[in-house]
Amino acid sequence: MIIDQAESPLYELKLELLERFPNQNFKFVLADISNNNRLEKLFEDYRFSIVYHAAAYKHVPLIEDNPHAAILVNIKGTKNLALLSRQYKVNHFVMISTDKAVNPTNVMGASKRAAELFVQSLQNLPDTNTKFITTRFGNVLGSNGSVIPHFRRQIEKGGPVTITHPEIIRYFMTISEACELVLQAGSMGRGGEIYVFDMGKPVKILDLAKKMIKLSGYTPDVDIKIDFVGLRPGEKLYEELLTDNSTTIPTFHEKIMISRDEVMEFEEIEILFEQIVRAAQQKDSFHVVKILKIIVPEFLSNNSEFEILDKTPELQVSQ
């Protein structure tokens, strides 16, 4: 079964999969993971054995402007899926996280780190039969929102190609690499792990843009201009795969490591999740981000209106 709340992408995926695998019995369901009643009926009817949770709002500047949206999908949606997986005794629950969850400087990354913490907290609860596994990696080439199709469109229009900063770098892997490693990590997990993938060397976005311009038959800054537009709200120059206090443990797969990060008890994070969802439903952005900074203490806003919260000595949050 494939679940998505985006109608057009789900339909396009349906057409592609039915064409490539005509003998497979797919089920395509239009649903929103923040709607727990809708999800529970699906869990009850289909009794899933494995759940791969890749649903998330992920565009950093948009989420910085709409923090409540990230909470309802990235936090509430994750909570719904994870708790239902435990309730219906799903064998493996595999969550797709992001390198932006490490030492986050934006709401999107912090919301994904909060989701990691919640998923991990379920593992040690009594009567948990589900293996809760998290995978954390960087940008996937060709995925929705990837920089390469964006640059390609700008080049086709004759430029300019826009880059936020001349020194910005990012990790990249292909869709096939990402899928293979997610499946490997999901199968090897015993429960409670955060798996970190070896992303290779980071790529300087300026070098990527110049190479794409040259491959298109043009000369950078002659035929196609490159403009630097400044870091966007919440954005940082480089991403990390490990927190400052974490250590890694190797696995039998040379490209997969286990990250040892701090964890939270379920009772503690459950209360904070209830608070932050209430704030999100009221669309109180500053209250939302206040609670998010309590859940994720290393979350320090960058180039954002929420930086003022980092200068507040005490964060008071009502129960």
Summary of the structure (lengths in Angstrom):
residues: 319
radius of gyration: 20.3
end to end distance: 38.3
largest distance: 64.7
contacts: 1009
relative contact order: 0.14
helix: 43%
strand: 17%
